């Protein structure tokens, strides 16, 4: 098929192809494009869900590191009662009330150790306020072990994550 020629106003010829049918896309082209776009959107949704879980896990690791640092600082401040800090706290266990509220009143070293362990148990369970515990604990099936021995204290925090499986953070220090 020969292109149609038309003279321009300047005397030059301009070649333009002839149209011989209706323009547009075929149904097959539209379906292929829709499939490609749907696949890309599903991929983006999966990526969004994965990144959201990674952010949540990052927050959990930050909270875990802060909890271990809190244990270290509290045991160091109450060195005379290091042996009283031995504990195995589990998120599933009910909270045991502390014998005294040592946040505003002076306490004995034993009372302070019990108060500290109760505070850490509240963090493990997700009870960050005194009013109650939310539904989701920050450390699912979490366990905090504090083991004083031979002049040092070993602290271990374990939990189970739905995506990453068993998680663990350890700290050993000299009080």
C-alpha positions, 0 to 999 in steps of 0.5 A: 500500500503506497502512502498518500502524498500531500503538498504542504504550503511550502512546496514540500511533500509530506508523507502520511500513511493511510488508515484502513480500519478502525483504530484502538486496541484488541480485546486480547491486548486489553486482557494482557495489559490488565493481567500484567497490571494486576500482577504488579499490584499483587506484588506491591501489596505483598511487598507492603505487608512484608515491610510492615511486618519488618517494621513491627519486628524492628520495633520489637527488637528495639523494645527487647534491647531496651528491656535488657538494658533496663534489667542491667541498670536495675541490677547494677543499682541494686547490687546487694540483692543480685541473687534475688533477681533470679527469675523466669518470667513468661508472658502467659503467666499472670502478673504477680503484684509487687510487695511495694511500689518503689517508684515513689517510696523507699524500699528494701533491696528485696522489695526493690528486686521484686518491684523490678521483676514485676515491672519487667513482667509487665513489659513482657506481657505488654502491660505498659500502663498501670490500667491494664494489659492490651490484647497483643503482647509485644513478645508472643510466647515470650520468656525472660530469664535472669540468671545471676551466677559466679559474679555475673548476670546472664539475661535472656529474652526469647519469643516466637514470631509468626514469620521469623520463628524463634527469636532470642536476645542475650546479655551477660554483664558484671553488676 
